[in-house]
């Protein structure tokens, strides 16, 4: 498709941010807020300063120059959330998963510390807090998704009580480790909601780690471990599902399919589940430990937005990541309707393709690079073992290494715990890592 070269009526003359004689500022000061003077037009505007947003801002900086790129992000901290599985199991410290947003923002790129209130793609504008209007030539939407603990009756207030935690929130991940340590006997329950989620393997990773911890501390014989999932399968890729079911069987874990958590009575240590195959039927479980994976959905600003589909996800072409209606709008990561697992690994693969897509659009050419749905989920099964699941849109394995990655391996665990964080901070966020496809091709002699 041809590039959108025209600037809409929203665009106003550029306003310089810095004047001669202004003292240099520290990296933590190099951002603007909604209340500060800022340019009102950027060639590339990125919404969201999470994984996808920072990654694409680094790539766009190389295309159009740092001064022509801005990122809208309200939060002061940036988190490497895949590490929270290990934080909840006591294997990592929470502090190691965070850095300041200022420190991960590409040098020279404008950080607008505000929230997006409205998108107006017909006029190439977005509105921020205080009705601040920013215009753009190219828009990249990387707003992530939203956690909805409040859709479970009794939450989030139930987290004030002991024996309950959730690895999905900065506020509750350490409560998981506390609940794990405090467990004495009874039911240890791990849930999976009836919505799309980010990192669909995480709800069961903490279950395997908890079971290992119970064995290590001599509590396993007193623990009944339940995985109550709204899904009808343990995992969406058959090869890895078969491996996980073997582990579940060998460790005497009970899986209740089509069970969705609808209420937590934290004062009584009770969890209420609906049976999705029997409308109206509910079951109450007493728990000695409860790990909650919350319902999730698109950010409120995307609901009923022109850029979104009926469910509120950014409506992009699944191969090019270009918006289906607005050719100068693109989406990446958890906020999109791409039919693949929402993971950081998926964002890596998407970023390389989106980089090529935008380059083609800028040159007035039709994008040819195609995203195959690549995603990865290192399924941690013990404190020193993991299954490295990699697959595509068709739920077919798309493995990097010429070995059977469905087997539990120490090397896979070390990749998850030690190598991937380094790759994240120093490769992906700097726009240099677009996924393992080149390595896969090399190791498989070009056959994959």
URGI-V859792 format. One record per pair of residues at least 6 apart in sequence whose C-alpha atoms are under 7 Angstrom apart, sorted by the first residue. I is the first residue (numbers start at 1). J is the second residue. Records with the same first field share a line. If there is no record, write none. Layout:
I: J  J
This chain:
1: 361  364  365  366
2: 361  364  365
3: 327  328  361  362  364
4: 327  328
7: 137
8: 123  124
9: 123
10: 123  125  135
11: 41  135
12: 40  41
14: 39  40  41
15: 38  39
16: 39
17: 38  39
27: 102  103
28: 102
31: 110  111  112  113
32: 38  111  112  113
33: 112  113  114
34: 112  113  114  129  130  132
40: 133  134  135
41: 134  135  136
42: 68  69  70  135  136  137
43: 68  69  136  137  138
44: 60  68  69  70  136  137  138  139
45: 69  70  71  136  138  139  140
46: 53  57  70  71  72  139  140  141
47: 53  71  72  73  140  141  142  143
48: 71  72  73  141  142  143
49: 71  72  73
50: 78
51: 344  429
52: 142  332  333  347
53: 142
54: 105  429
55: 428  429  430  431
56: 351  431
57: 69
58: 106  430  431
59: 355  431
60: 69
61: 69
66: 108  109
67: 108  109  110
69: 109  110
70: 109  110  111  112
71: 110  111  112
72: 111  112  113  114  115
73: 112  113  114  115
74: 113  114  115
76: 100  101
77: 98  99  100  101
78: 98  99  100  101
79: 97  98  99
80: 97  98
81: 97
83: 97
84: 167  173
85: 167  202  205  206
86: 92
87: 93  94  173  174
88: 167  173  174  176  177
89: 177  206  209  210
90: 177
114: 128  129
115: 128  129
116: 127  128  129
117: 127  128  129  301
118: 126  127  128  301
119: 125  126  127  305
120: 126
124: 135  136  137
125: 133  134  135  136
126: 133  134  135
127: 133  134
137: 328
138: 328  329
139: 328  329  330
140: 329  330  331
141: 330  331  332
142: 331  332  333  335
143: 335
144: 333  334  335
145: 296  297  298  299  334  335
146: 296  297  298  299
147: 294  295  296  297
148: 294  295  296
149: 155  156  294  295
150: 156
152: 262  263
153: 262  263  264
154: 263  264  265
155: 264
158: 264  266
159: 165
161: 266  267
162: 179
163: 179  288  289  290
164: 175  176  179  289  290  291
165: 172  173  175  176  179  290  291  292
166: 172  173  176  291  292  293
167: 173  176
168: 293
176: 291
179: 289
180: 210  289
183: 288  289
184: 219
185: 222  223  288
186: 222  223  224  287  288
187: 223  224  225  286  287  288  289
188: 223  224  225  226  287  288  289  290
189: 225  226  227  287  289  290  291
190: 203  207  226  227  228  290  291  292
191: 203  227  228  229  261  291  292  293
192: 203  228  229  230  260  293
193: 229  230  260  261  293  294  295
194: 230  260  295
195: 295  296
196: 296  297
197: 296  342
198: 334  342  343
199: 341  342  343
200: 341
201: 377  379
203: 293
205: 379  380  381
208: 381  382
209: 381  382  383
211: 220
212: 382
214: 220
225: 253  254
226: 253  254  255
227: 254  255  256
228: 255  256  257  259  260
229: 256  257  258  259  260
230: 257  258  259  260
231: 257  258
232: 257  258
234: 241
235: 241
236: 395
237: 395  396
239: 406
240: 389  406
243: 406
258: 275  276  277
259: 273  274  275  276
260: 273  274  275
261: 272  273  274
262: 272  273  274
263: 271  272
264: 270  271  272
265: 271
269: 286  287
270: 284  285  286  287
271: 284  285  286
272: 282  283  284  285
273: 282  283  284
274: 281  282  283
275: 281  282
298: 312  313  335
302: 308  312  313
303: 312
304: 312
307: 314  315
308: 314  315
309: 315
313: 335  336  337
314: 331  335  336  337
315: 323  324  336  337
316: 322  323  324  330  331  336  337
317: 323  324
318: 338  371
319: 370  371  372
320: 353  354  357  367  369  370  371
321: 330  331  332  354
322: 329  330  331
323: 329  330  331
332: 347  350
333: 342  347
334: 342
339: 393
340: 373  393
341: 375
343: 375
345: 375  376  435
346: 374  375  376
348: 428  433  434  435
349: 374  434  435
350: 371
351: 434
352: 434
353: 369  370  371
356: 369
357: 367  369
360: 366  367
361: 367
372: 392  393
373: 392  393
374: 391  392  393
375: 390  391  392
376: 389  390  391
377: 388  389  390
378: 386  387  388  389  416
379: 386  387  388  389
380: 386  387  413
384: 410  413
385: 408  409  410  412  413
386: 408  409  410  412  413
387: 405  406  407  408  409  412
388: 405  406  412
389: 405  406
390: 397  398  399
391: 397  398  399
392: 398
400: 436  439  440
401: 440  443
402: 443  444
427: 433
440: 448
441: 447  448
